[in-house]
């Protein structure tokens, strides 16, 4: 895990531990801010544009949850880095269309240098994979849908 990922994880955990609504840290590479109460769309439209002092870096595309998902979402129990296979170069735990059993390992979440197994809560078929290998995921964020 990169140093910035470690810092982001630690900051998020401290926010949770101390019940903070906002947190911010800065490094030579940039600034990271968390706010549990983001501004409304109307306030964001009125805010003045921010002009970066250095060339803008390409932002990671947001993962979109299907508008009308079918099946039961399997959500992340914690914040961390999602891994779809047990090790680099290994086959994925599951792919879309795979039939799985209850308790089967379907992914890993790395948090605080510990790899936590994500298991299927029920038997079924993997209908849709949402999380991608290496994604930073949040608690409650859907990883996949099982039907």
Secondary structure, DSSP 8 states (H G I E B T S, - for coil): --HHHHHHHHHHHHHHHHT-SEEEEE-SS-EEEEESS---HHHHHHS-----SS------------TT--SEEEE-SSSEEEESBSSTTS-BS--TT-EE-TT-EEEEEEETTEEEEEE-SS-EEEEEE-S-TT-EE-TT-EEEEE-
